[in-house]
């Protein structure tokens, strides 16, 4: 009959193949299984913190867990959601330092003594100390505290600061591998018959400081004191402003510790 429909050829029926239903059910069950496993799992925060610190040697940072309602609400408002980041108390760093032993512990004591000296005498504007890592301390002194403009002779008012700093270092002479005395300048060309350029000036200033330190430090091996001049090539601030140039004019003391293997 003309009105009778022809049966559809095999394989051309509407919808997905039958095997897709089974495959979809299996994937859904697997997803549900892993979601349940994740929801029932717990993370030892202390062990995770120790793991992070062992790789980065940095304070543990905790990131807020995602809140689905909060994310959706912010998205509806057209805002992007950003987790709040909080650092754990500084007591964790103190606990890490407490667990140290031998030379590493003494090196922490040296750093703390330098910091205490700076704070006790209100020298933060001319003297700074930073613990770079387990075996390196950076002491930074501004050139205005050490030298007059274009000069290499140490100012008399800077001598007490150098004396006290050297006395602290001398007490830990057996712990110290090297003290790098590094002179730095800004990028303003120097006009002097005595110095060729800023590199020459910075090297002479570092040598002047080293010579003075050798004269007052009784215990440290002179070979451990090394003078270097970098001129304007290692700035820590911009040279576009007077304040930035003042920060770049400095003498850095990089103390390298002798640590156990």
TORLORO-826956 format. One line per field, with one value per residue: x, y, z of N, C-alpha, C in turn; residue number from 1; residue in one letter. Coordinates in steps of 0.1 Angstrom, whole numbers, padded with zeros to 4 digits. Atoms other than C-alpha are relative to their C-alpha. Example, Ala and Ser with C-alpha at 12.3 -4.5 7.8 and 13.67 -1.06 7.14 Angstrom:
2
npx	0009_-0009
npy	-0012_-0011
npz	0000_0000
capx	0123_0137
capy	-0045_-0011
capz	0078_0071
cpx	0009_-0008
cpy	0012_0011
cpz	0000_0008
i	1_2
aa	A_S
//
This chain:
261
npx	0008_-0008_-0001_-0007_-0014_-0011_-0008_-0014_-0011_-0007_-0010_0004_0011_-0002_-0007_-0013_0000_0004_-0012_-0003_0007_-0008_-0013_0003_0003_-0012_-0008_0006_-0003_-0014_-0001_0006_-0009_-0012_0005_0002_-0013_-0006_0008_-0003_-0015_-0005_-0014_-0008_-0005_-0014_-0009_0000_-0008_-0014_-0004_-0001_-0012_-0012_-0004_-0001_-0007_0008_0011_0011_0011_0013_0009_0014_0007_0011_0014_0008_0011_-0006_-0005_0012_0005_-0009_0001_0012_-0002_-0009_-0013_-0009_-0002_-0014_-0001_-0008_-0012_-0005_-0012_0001_-0007_-0014_-0006_-0004_-0014_-0008_-0001_-0010_-0014_-0003_-0003_-0014_-0011_-0013_-0003_0012_0006_-0009_0001_0012_-0004_-0007_0010_0008_-0009_-0001_0013_0002_-0009_0006_0012_-0003_-0006_0008_-0008_0007_-0001_-0013_-0005_0010_-0005_0009_-0005_0003_0003_-0006_-0015_-0004_0006_-0004_0000_-0001_-0002_0001_-0013_0000_-0004_-0014_-0010_0004_0002_-0012_-0011_-0002_-0003_0012_0004_-0002_0012_0004_-0009_0006_0008_-0009_-0007_0009_0003_-0012_-0001_0010_-0004_-0013_0004_0004_-0010_-0002_0013_0000_-0008_-0004_0007_-0002_0002_0003_0004_0009_0003_0011_-0005_-0005_-0015_-0008_-0010_-0011_-0013_-0005_0008_0004_0014_0007_-0005_-0012_0004_0006_-0011_-0009_0008_0000_-0014_-0002_0008_-0007_-0012_0004_0005_-0012_-0007_0006_0004_-0012_0001_0004_-0010_0001_0004_0015_0006_-0002_0005_0005_0006_0009_0004_0015_0006_0009_0009_0011_0011_-0001_-0009_0007_0004_-0011_0001_-0005_-0014_-0006_0001_-0010_-0014_0000_-0010_0007_-0009_0007_-0007_0002_-0004_-0006_0010_-0003_0006
npy	-0012_-0012_-0007_0008_-0005_0010_0001_-0006_0010_0003_-0009_-0014_-0004_-0013_0001_0006_0015_0005_0002_-0013_-0001_0008_-0008_-0012_0004_0004_-0012_-0006_0007_-0003_-0013_0000_0008_-0008_-0011_0005_0002_-0013_-0006_0007_0000_-0011_-0004_-0003_-0013_-0002_0007_-0008_-0012_0004_0003_-0013_-0007_0008_-0003_-0014_-0007_-0012_0002_0007_-0009_0007_-0006_0003_0010_-0005_0001_0000_-0011_-0013_-0002_-0002_-0014_-0010_0001_-0007_-0014_-0005_-0002_0012_0004_0002_0005_-0008_0007_-0004_0007_0006_-0008_0000_0010_0012_-0002_0001_0014_0006_-0003_0008_0013_0001_0004_-0003_-0013_-0006_-0007_-0011_-0010_-0007_-0008_-0011_-0009_-0006_-0010_-0012_-0006_-0006_-0012_-0011_-0005_-0006_-0012_-0008_-0002_0006_-0009_0000_0014_0010_0014_0009_0014_0005_0014_0007_-0002_-0013_-0012_-0012_-0013_-0012_-0012_-0011_-0007_-0013_0002_0004_-0008_-0012_0001_0001_0004_0014_0001_0003_-0011_0004_0003_0014_0010_0008_0010_0010_0007_0009_0010_0009_0008_0011_0010_0007_0011_0011_0001_0014_0003_-0008_0005_-0012_-0012_-0007_-0014_-0004_-0014_-0003_-0014_-0003_0000_-0014_0000_-0007_-0009_-0001_0003_0012_0013_0000_0001_0005_0013_-0003_-0005_0010_0009_-0007_-0001_0013_0003_-0009_0006_0012_-0004_-0004_0012_0008_-0006_0001_0014_0008_0015_0005_0002_-0011_0006_0001_-0013_-0002_-0013_0000_-0012_0002_-0012_-0002_0011_0008_-0008_0006_-0010_-0007_-0011_-0011_-0009_-0002_0011_0012_-0001_0001_0014_0008_-0003_0008_0011_0013_0010_0013_0009_0014_0009_0013_0009_0014_0007
npz	0000_0001_-0013_-0010_-0002_0001_-0013_0001_0002_-0013_-0003_0002_-0009_-0007_-0013_-0001_-0001_-0013_-0009_-0006_-0013_-0010_-0003_-0008_-0014_-0007_-0003_-0011_-0012_-0004_-0005_-0014_-0009_-0004_-0008_-0014_-0006_-0004_-0011_-0013_-0003_-0009_0002_-0012_0003_-0005_0010_0013_-0003_0000_0014_0008_-0005_0004_0014_0003_-0011_-0002_-0009_0006_0004_0001_0009_-0004_0008_0008_-0005_0012_0000_0002_0014_0008_-0004_0006_0014_0004_-0001_0010_-0006_-0001_-0013_-0003_-0014_-0009_-0004_-0013_-0004_-0014_-0009_0001_-0010_0007_0003_-0013_-0003_0010_-0005_-0013_0003_0005_-0009_0004_0006_0005_-0011_-0004_0011_-0004_-0012_0006_0007_-0010_-0007_0009_0000_-0013_0000_0009_-0007_-0013_0002_0009_0012_0011_0012_0006_0000_0002_0001_0006_0000_0013_-0001_-0011_-0001_0006_-0006_0007_-0008_0009_-0007_0010_0002_-0007_-0014_0000_0007_0006_0014_0008_-0008_-0004_-0014_-0008_-0009_-0014_-0007_0004_-0006_-0011_0006_0006_-0011_-0007_0010_0002_-0012_0001_0010_-0005_-0009_0008_0011_0005_0007_0013_0011_0007_-0001_0012_-0003_0014_0002_0011_0002_0010_0014_0003_0003_-0009_0006_-0010_0005_-0008_0004_0015_0001_-0012_-0003_-0007_-0013_-0008_-0004_-0009_-0012_-0006_-0005_-0012_-0011_-0004_-0007_-0014_-0007_-0004_-0011_-0013_-0003_-0005_0000_0013_0009_0011_0013_0001_0004_0015_0005_0014_0005_0011_0007_0001_0008_-0008_-0008_-0008_0001_0012_0001_0006_-0011_-0009_-0010_0006_0002_-0014_-0004_0008_-0005_-0012_-0002_-0005_-0006_0002_-0009_0004_-0011_0002_-0006_0001_0011
capx	0000_0011_0006_0026_0060_0092_0110_0143_0174_0194_0217_0198_0173_0170_0192_0226_0237_0227_0263_0266_0240_0261_0293_0276_0263_0298_0315_0289_0294_0332_0328_0305_0329_0359_0338_0328_0364_0375_0347_0356_0394_0413_0446_0471_0477_0509_0525_0514_0530_0563_0563_0558_0586_0610_0608_0605_0621_0593_0565_0535_0507_0471_0446_0409_0388_0363_0328_0304_0276_0301_0316_0281_0270_0300_0296_0260_0271_0296_0326_0356_0361_0395_0404_0417_0453_0466_0500_0504_0518_0555_0559_0562_0594_0606_0598_0618_0648_0644_0647_0681_0713_0750_0763_0729_0716_0746_0741_0705_0719_0743_0715_0694_0723_0727_0690_0689_0719_0702_0669_0684_0704_0678_0699_0672_0677_0713_0718_0697_0701_0684_0687_0690_0689_0703_0739_0738_0732_0731_0740_0734_0748_0740_0770_0758_0765_0800_0814_0812_0802_0830_0852_0866_0876_0852_0834_0843_0807_0804_0833_0813_0788_0815_0833_0802_0793_0828_0828_0797_0811_0845_0827_0815_0847_0849_0813_0821_0833_0835_0825_0820_0824_0806_0806_0778_0770_0742_0745_0755_0790_0817_0840_0872_0909_0914_0887_0881_0845_0819_0833_0866_0850_0830_0860_0881_0853_0850_0888_0888_0861_0880_0912_0895_0878_0912_0926_0900_0890_0914_0900_0888_0911_0920_0915_0878_0873_0869_0864_0844_0833_0802_0797_0761_0755_0736_0709_0683_0661_0654_0680_0653_0647_0671_0657_0663_0698_0705_0693_0717_0747_0756_0780_0767_0783_0773_0782_0786_0785_0805_0778_0780_0774
capy	0000_0035_0048_0021_0032_0013_-0001_0017_-0001_-0018_0005_0037_0037_0070_0076_0063_0027_0005_0000_0037_0034_0007_0028_0059_0041_0027_0061_0076_0049_0054_0091_0086_0061_0085_0114_0093_0083_0120_0131_0105_0111_0132_0151_0152_0190_0187_0161_0182_0213_0195_0182_0217_0231_0203_0212_0250_0260_0286_0292_0270_0288_0276_0282_0284_0254_0261_0269_0260_0284_0313_0306_0304_0336_0355_0342_0354_0388_0389_0388_0364_0344_0344_0323_0341_0332_0331_0322_0301_0318_0327_0301_0275_0291_0293_0256_0248_0267_0249_0216_0225_0213_0219_0246_0252_0261_0283_0301_0309_0322_0344_0359_0365_0383_0406_0413_0420_0444_0464_0467_0474_0503_0516_0511_0499_0530_0523_0485_0456_0418_0391_0353_0342_0305_0279_0289_0326_0359_0392_0424_0456_0489_0522_0541_0573_0557_0545_0571_0607_0613_0601_0590_0557_0565_0552_0579_0580_0578_0544_0528_0518_0500_0482_0474_0458_0439_0425_0415_0394_0378_0371_0351_0328_0327_0289_0288_0312_0299_0333_0369_0386_0424_0438_0475_0489_0523_0540_0546_0583_0586_0596_0625_0620_0619_0591_0566_0556_0547_0534_0499_0513_0533_0504_0481_0506_0511_0473_0470_0499_0481_0448_0464_0479_0446_0428_0453_0447_0410_0388_0353_0351_0338_0368_0345_0344_0381_0388_0423_0428_0458_0457_0493_0501_0466_0450_0475_0467_0497_0520_0546_0569_0585_0599_0575_0546_0557_0561_0525_0512_0529_0504_0478_0442_0417_0382_0357_0321_0295_0263_0237_0200_0176
capz	0000_-0008_0028_0045_0060_0052_0083_0091_0080_0108_0126_0117_0146_0165_0197_0208_0205_0233_0246_0253_0281_0298_0294_0307_0338_0345_0342_0365_0391_0390_0394_0424_0439_0438_0451_0481_0487_0486_0509_0535_0533_0558_0555_0583_0584_0604_0580_0550_0566_0572_0536_0522_0544_0535_0498_0500_0533_0535_0560_0554_0536_0540_0513_0521_0509_0481_0493_0465_0476_0478_0444_0428_0446_0434_0399_0397_0408_0380_0403_0403_0434_0450_0481_0511_0520_0555_0568_0599_0630_0631_0660_0633_0621_0657_0661_0629_0643_0677_0660_0645_0660_0658_0635_0620_0654_0662_0628_0639_0672_0652_0631_0662_0679_0649_0648_0685_0682_0654_0673_0706_0692_0668_0637_0614_0591_0584_0591_0580_0584_0564_0568_0532_0539_0563_0556_0545_0563_0545_0565_0546_0556_0537_0523_0539_0573_0562_0538_0527_0491_0467_0496_0507_0542_0568_0588_0625_0636_0617_0636_0667_0645_0626_0659_0675_0643_0639_0676_0671_0640_0657_0684_0657_0637_0636_0622_0593_0560_0542_0547_0513_0517_0486_0476_0455_0440_0420_0383_0385_0368_0392_0384_0402_0393_0419_0407_0371_0376_0400_0399_0410_0438_0451_0451_0470_0496_0501_0505_0530_0551_0549_0560_0590_0599_0598_0622_0649_0645_0664_0659_0623_0596_0572_0542_0551_0544_0507_0492_0460_0440_0418_0410_0398_0383_0412_0422_0448_0439_0410_0399_0387_0422_0448_0474_0451_0443_0481_0486_0459_0475_0501_0515_0518_0541_0530_0557_0545_0572_0575_0581_0587_0559
cpx	0009_0003_0008_0015_0010_0007_0014_0010_0007_0011_-0003_-0012_0004_0007_0014_0000_-0002_0012_0004_-0007_0008_0013_-0003_-0003_0013_0008_-0006_0002_0014_0002_-0006_0009_0012_-0005_-0002_0013_0006_-0007_0003_0015_0003_0015_0006_0007_0015_0010_0001_0009_0015_0005_0003_0013_0012_0004_0003_0008_-0007_-0011_-0012_-0011_-0013_-0010_-0014_-0006_-0011_-0013_-0009_-0010_0007_0005_-0012_-0005_0008_-0001_-0013_0001_0010_0014_0008_0002_0015_0001_0009_0012_0005_0012_-0001_0009_0015_0006_0004_0015_0009_0002_0010_0014_0003_0005_0014_0010_0014_0002_-0012_-0007_0008_-0002_-0013_0003_0008_-0009_-0008_0008_0001_-0013_-0002_0009_-0006_-0012_0003_0006_-0007_0007_-0007_0002_0013_0006_-0012_0006_-0011_0006_-0004_-0005_0007_0014_0004_-0008_0005_-0002_0002_0001_0000_0014_0000_0004_0015_0009_-0007_-0001_0014_0012_0001_0004_-0012_-0002_0002_-0012_-0005_0009_-0006_-0009_0008_0007_-0009_-0004_0011_0002_-0009_0005_0013_-0003_-0004_0010_0002_-0012_0000_0009_0006_-0009_0003_-0004_-0002_-0004_-0009_-0002_-0013_0006_0004_0015_0007_0010_0011_0013_0006_-0006_-0004_-0015_-0006_0005_0013_-0002_-0005_0010_0009_-0007_0000_0014_0003_-0007_0007_0012_-0003_-0004_0012_0007_-0007_-0005_0012_-0001_-0002_0012_-0001_-0004_-0015_-0007_0004_-0007_-0004_-0006_-0009_-0005_-0016_-0007_-0008_-0009_-0010_-0012_0002_0011_-0006_-0004_0012_-0001_0005_0015_0007_0000_0011_0014_0001_0012_-0007_0011_-0008_0008_-0004_0004_0006_-0009_0004_-0006_-0012
cpy	0012_0007_-0008_0004_-0012_-0001_0006_-0011_-0002_0010_0015_0004_0013_-0003_-0006_-0015_-0005_-0001_0013_0002_-0007_0008_0012_-0003_-0004_0012_0008_-0006_0002_0014_0001_-0006_0009_0013_-0004_-0002_0014_0006_-0006_0001_0012_0002_0004_0014_0002_-0007_0008_0013_-0003_-0004_0012_0007_-0007_0003_0015_0008_0013_-0003_-0006_0010_-0009_0007_-0005_-0010_0007_-0002_0002_0011_0014_0002_0003_0014_0011_0000_0007_0015_0006_0002_-0013_-0003_-0003_-0005_0009_-0008_0005_-0008_-0004_0009_-0001_-0010_-0012_0002_-0002_-0015_-0007_0003_-0008_-0014_-0002_-0003_0004_0013_0007_0008_0012_0011_0008_0009_0013_0010_0007_0011_0013_0008_0008_0013_0012_0006_0007_0014_0009_0003_-0004_0009_-0001_-0015_-0009_-0014_-0009_-0014_-0005_-0014_-0006_0004_0014_0011_0012_0012_0011_0013_0011_0007_0013_-0001_-0003_0011_0014_-0002_-0001_-0004_-0015_-0002_-0001_0012_-0004_-0004_-0015_-0010_-0008_-0011_-0011_-0008_-0011_-0011_-0010_-0008_-0012_-0010_-0008_-0011_-0013_-0003_-0014_-0005_0006_-0006_0012_0012_0008_0015_0006_0015_0002_0015_0002_0001_0014_-0001_0008_0008_0002_-0004_-0013_-0013_0001_0000_-0005_-0013_0002_0005_-0010_-0010_0006_0001_-0014_-0004_0008_-0007_-0013_0002_0003_-0012_-0009_0005_-0002_-0015_-0009_-0014_-0005_-0001_0011_-0005_-0001_0013_0003_0013_-0001_0014_-0002_0012_0002_-0013_-0010_0009_-0007_0009_0007_0011_0012_0011_0002_-0010_-0013_-0001_-0001_-0015_-0009_0003_-0006_-0009_-0012_-0009_-0013_-0010_-0014_-0009_-0013_-0010_-0015_-0006_-0008
cpz	0000_0013_0010_0000_-0001_0014_-0002_-0001_0014_0002_-0001_0009_0007_0014_-0002_0000_0014_0010_0007_0014_0011_0004_0008_0015_0007_0003_0012_0014_0005_0006_0014_0010_0005_0008_0014_0007_0004_0011_0013_0004_0009_-0003_0013_-0002_0004_-0010_-0013_0002_-0001_-0014_-0008_0004_-0004_-0014_-0002_0010_0003_0009_-0007_-0003_-0002_-0009_0004_-0009_-0008_0007_-0013_-0001_-0002_-0014_-0009_0002_-0007_-0015_-0005_0001_-0011_0005_0000_0014_0002_0015_0008_0004_0013_0003_0015_0009_-0001_0010_-0008_-0005_0012_0003_-0009_0005_0013_-0003_-0007_0010_-0006_-0006_-0006_0011_0004_-0011_0002_0011_-0005_-0006_0011_0008_-0008_0000_0013_0002_-0008_0007_0013_-0001_-0010_-0013_-0013_-0013_-0007_-0001_0000_0000_-0005_0000_-0014_-0001_0012_0002_-0005_0007_-0008_0010_-0009_0007_-0011_0000_0007_0015_0000_-0006_-0003_-0015_-0008_0008_0003_0015_0009_0010_0014_0007_-0004_0007_0011_-0006_-0006_0011_0006_-0010_-0001_0013_0001_-0009_0005_0010_-0006_-0011_-0005_-0008_-0014_-0010_-0007_0004_-0013_0003_-0014_0000_-0012_-0001_-0008_-0014_-0005_-0002_0011_-0007_0010_-0007_0007_-0004_-0014_-0002_0013_0005_0009_0014_0010_0005_0011_0014_0007_0006_0012_0012_0004_0008_0014_0008_0004_0012_0014_0003_0003_-0003_-0015_-0009_-0011_-0013_-0001_-0004_-0014_-0004_-0014_-0003_-0012_-0006_0000_-0006_0008_0009_0007_-0001_-0013_0001_-0005_0011_0009_0011_-0005_-0001_0014_0005_-0007_0005_0013_0000_0005_0006_-0001_0008_-0004_0011_-0004_0007_-0002_-0012_0005
i	1_2_3_4_5_6_7_8_9_10_11_12_13_14_15_16_17_18_19_20_21_22_23_24_25_26_27_28_29_30_31_32_33_34_35_36_37_38_39_40_41_42_43_44_45_46_47_48_49_50_51_52_53_54_55_56_57_58_59_60_61_62_63_64_65_66_67_68_69_70_71_72_73_74_75_76_77_78_79_80_81_82_83_84_85_86_87_88_89_90_91_92_93_94_95_96_97_98_99_100_101_102_103_104_105_106_107_108_109_110_111_112_113_114_115_116_117_118_119_120_121_122_123_124_125_126_127_128_129_130_131_132_133_134_135_136_137_138_139_140_141_142_143_144_145_146_147_148_149_150_151_152_153_154_155_156_157_158_159_160_161_162_163_164_165_166_167_168_169_170_171_172_173_174_175_176_177_178_179_180_181_182_183_184_185_186_187_188_189_190_191_192_193_194_195_196_197_198_199_200_201_202_203_204_205_206_207_208_209_210_211_212_213_214_215_216_217_218_219_220_221_222_223_224_225_226_227_228_229_230_231_232_233_234_235_236_237_238_239_240_241_242_243_244_245_246_247_248_249_250_251_252_253_254_255_256_257_258_259_260_261
aa	X_X_X_X_X_X_X_X_X_X_X_X_X_X_X_X_X_X_X_X_X_X_X_X_X_X_X_X_X_X_X_X_X_X_X_X_X_X_X_X_X_X_X_X_X_X_X_X_X_X_X_X_X_X_X_X_X_X_X_X_X_X_X_X_X_X_X_X_X_X_X_X_X_X_X_X_X_X_X_X_X_X_X_X_X_X_X_X_X_X_X_X_X_X_X_X_X_X_X_X_X_X_X_X_X_X_X_X_X_X_X_X_X_X_X_X_X_X_X_X_X_X_X_X_X_X_X_X_X_X_X_X_X_X_X_X_X_X_X_X_X_X_X_X_X_X_X_X_X_X_X_X_X_X_X_X_X_X_X_X_X_X_X_X_X_X_X_X_X_X_X_X_X_X_X_X_X_X_X_X_X_X_X_X_X_X_X_X_X_X_X_X_X_X_X_X_X_X_X_X_X_X_X_X_X_X_X_X_X_X_X_X_X_X_X_X_X_X_X_X_X_X_X_X_X_X_X_X_X_X_X_X_X_X_X_X_X_X_X_X_X_X_X_X_X_X_X_X_X_X_X_X_X_X_X_X_X_X_X_X_X
//
